[in-house]
Amino acid sequence: MADESQGAAPLDGNAAGGLLHELFALDVTAAEVICDGCGAVAEIGAVRAYGGAMGAILRCANCNTSIIRLTHTAAGLWLDMRGARRLFVAAPA
């Protein structure tokens, strides 16, 4: 994934799908998240993803607030959702 500090453009939240799949048993990229910074509602797949081999930072496409931080270490997966008011996953049809 691209890193904004190096001038590369961000990818969409789908780029973090593999990491999220390791943590959740379902496809979270279709889940709805509310940004705690501006209140924007978006699917995880529509937010901006920055990162690399160790993990990802998902940022609001509207205000750039860091919504979700996901890090993969030898100890396990770390999930920080301080920038999200809510994550909603719809029941399967």
DRENFIMAR-285727 format. One line per 4 residues: number of its first residue (from 1); for each residue z, y, x negated of N, C-alpha, C, CB. Coordinates in steps of 0.1 Angstrom, whole numbers. Atoms other than C-alpha are relative to their C-alpha. Glycine has a CB too. Example, Ala and Ser with C-alpha at 12.3 -4.5 7.8 and 13.67 -1.06 7.14 Angstrom:
2
1	0,-12,-9,78,-45,-123,0,12,-9,12,0,10; 0,-11,9,71,-11,-137,8,11,8,-14,5,-4
This chain:
93
1	0,-12,-8,0,0,0,0,12,-9,12,0,9; 1,-12,8,-6,35,-11,13,7,-1,-11,10,7; -12,-8,3,20,58,-25,-4,15,0,7,-3,-13; 4,-14,-2,18,95,-13,3,8,-13,7,6,11
5	-3,-8,12,34,107,-46,-11,-1,-10,13,-5,-6; 11,2,10,4,95,-65,-13,6,6,-2,-14,-4; 12,-6,-5,-20,114,-42,-9,-9,9,-8,6,-10; 8,9,-8,-33,84,-23,4,2,15,3,-15,-4
9	-2,-1,-14,-37,85,15,8,-12,5,-14,1,7; -8,11,-6,-12,65,36,-9,-9,8,11,6,9; 6,10,-8,-22,34,54,7,1,14,1,-15,-6; -7,0,-12,-13,27,90,11,-11,0,-9,-3,12
13	-12,9,0,19,7,99,-4,-14,0,8,3,12; 4,14,0,-1,-25,102,0,-5,-14,-15,-2,5; 0,4,14,-1,-26,64,14,-6,-4,-2,12,-9; -13,6,2,36,-35,66,3,-12,8,11,11,3
17	-1,11,-9,29,-63,91,5,-13,-7,-13,-3,6; -4,12,7,34,-90,65,15,0,-3,-8,-2,-13; -14,-1,3,68,-78,54,8,-1,13,3,14,-7; -7,0,-12,79,-72,90,0,-14,6,-7,10,10
21	1,13,-5,67,-107,99,11,-9,-6,-14,-6,-2; -10,7,7,91,-121,73,14,2,7,1,4,-15; -13,-4,-6,120,-104,91,1,-4,15,3,14,-2; 0,2,-15,110,-108,128,-10,-12,3,-5,13,7
25	8,12,-4,96,-139,145,-12,3,9,9,-10,7; 11,-4,-9,71,-119,165,-8,12,-7,5,5,14; 8,-11,6,44,-93,158,6,13,4,-15,-1,5; -7,-12,-3,64,-61,155,-10,12,-1,11,2,-10
29	9,-11,1,33,-39,148,-4,6,14,-12,-4,-7; 3,-5,-14,28,-37,186,13,6,7,-5,-11,8; -13,-5,-5,65,-27,191,-1,15,1,12,-5,-8; -1,-15,-2,72,9,203,12,5,-7,-1,3,15
33	-11,-6,7,93,31,181,1,15,4,-1,-2,-15; -2,-14,-3,108,65,189,5,7,-13,9,3,12; -4,-7,12,110,89,159,13,9,3,-11,10,-5; -12,-8,-2,145,104,156,-2,15,-4,11,-6,-9
37	3,-14,4,130,135,140,-6,9,10,-8,0,-12; 7,-8,-10,107,147,167,-1,-6,14,-14,3,-5; 1,7,-13,109,122,195,-13,-6,4,4,10,11; 13,6,-3,73,110,192,2,-15,2,-9,3,-12
41	0,14,-3,67,76,206,-14,-6,-5,1,-3,16; 12,6,6,42,53,188,3,-15,-2,-4,7,-13; -1,14,4,35,17,181,2,0,-15,-13,-9,4; -2,2,15,46,5,146,-13,1,-7,8,-13,-3
45	14,0,6,9,-1,139,-6,14,-2,-9,-9,7; 6,-13,0,2,36,144,7,10,-9,-1,6,14; -8,-9,9,28,51,120,-6,-1,-14,15,-3,0; 6,0,13,20,58,84,9,-9,-9,0,15,-6
49	-7,9,9,30,32,58,-3,4,-15,-4,-15,3; 1,-2,15,37,39,21,8,-11,-7,6,15,-4; -7,10,7,48,14,-4,-8,-8,-10,7,-9,9; 6,9,10,40,-14,-28,6,-14,1,2,6,-14
53	-4,14,1,51,-48,-39,14,-2,5,-1,-5,-14; -14,2,-4,88,-42,-32,3,3,14,9,9,-9; -3,-3,-14,85,-29,3,-8,12,6,14,4,2; 8,-10,-7,74,-1,26,9,10,6,-9,-6,11
57	-7,-11,-8,85,32,41,-10,4,11,3,12,-9; 8,-3,-12,71,38,76,4,14,5,1,-10,11; -3,-14,-4,68,75,85,-7,4,13,-4,9,-11; 6,-5,-13,61,92,118,-13,8,-3,10,10,7
61	13,-7,2,25,103,120,0,14,5,-11,-8,7; -1,-13,-6,36,134,139,7,10,-9,7,0,13; -9,-9,8,64,149,117,3,-5,-14,13,3,8; -2,6,13,65,126,86,15,-4,-2,-4,10,-10
65	-13,5,2,101,116,92,0,-15,-4,9,1,13; -1,14,5,110,83,74,7,-8,12,8,-1,-13; -6,7,-11,115,60,104,6,-13,-4,-12,-3,10; -4,14,4,118,25,88,-2,-1,-15,-7,-11,8
69	1,4,15,125,14,52,2,-15,0,10,8,-9; -1,14,1,119,-22,44,-2,-4,-14,-11,-7,10; 0,3,14,126,-36,10,2,-15,-2,10,7,-9; -1,15,3,120,-72,-3,5,-1,-14,-14,-7,2
73	-6,2,13,143,-82,-32,3,-15,-1,13,8,-2; -3,14,2,154,-115,-47,12,-4,9,4,-2,-15; -11,3,-9,185,-113,-25,-4,-2,14,11,11,-1; 5,1,-14,165,-109,7,-7,12,4,12,-3,9
77	7,-11,-6,150,-84,30,11,11,5,-9,-4,12; -9,-11,-4,167,-50,36,-8,9,10,4,9,-12; 6,-8,-11,159,-30,68,9,12,3,-3,-9,12; -8,-12,-3,170,6,73,-9,7,10,2,9,-13
81	7,-6,-11,160,21,106,7,13,5,-1,-9,12; -7,-13,-4,180,54,105,-9,10,6,7,5,-12; 9,-10,-5,149,74,114,-5,-3,14,-11,2,-10; 5,4,-13,143,55,146,11,1,11,-6,-15,-1
85	-10,0,-11,160,62,179,1,-14,7,-4,11,10; 1,13,-7,148,29,194,-12,-7,-4,0,3,15; 12,8,2,125,0,187,0,-9,13,2,-9,-13; 2,8,-13,111,-17,219,-11,-10,-2,-3,10,12
89	10,11,1,94,-50,219,-2,-6,15,4,-12,-10; 2,5,-14,78,-59,253,1,-15,1,-14,5,4; -1,14,-2,84,-93,267,-14,-6,0,7,-3,14; 13,7,-1,55,-118,263,-5,-1,14,0,-13,-7
93	6,1,-14,31,-118,292,0,-15,5,-15,5,0
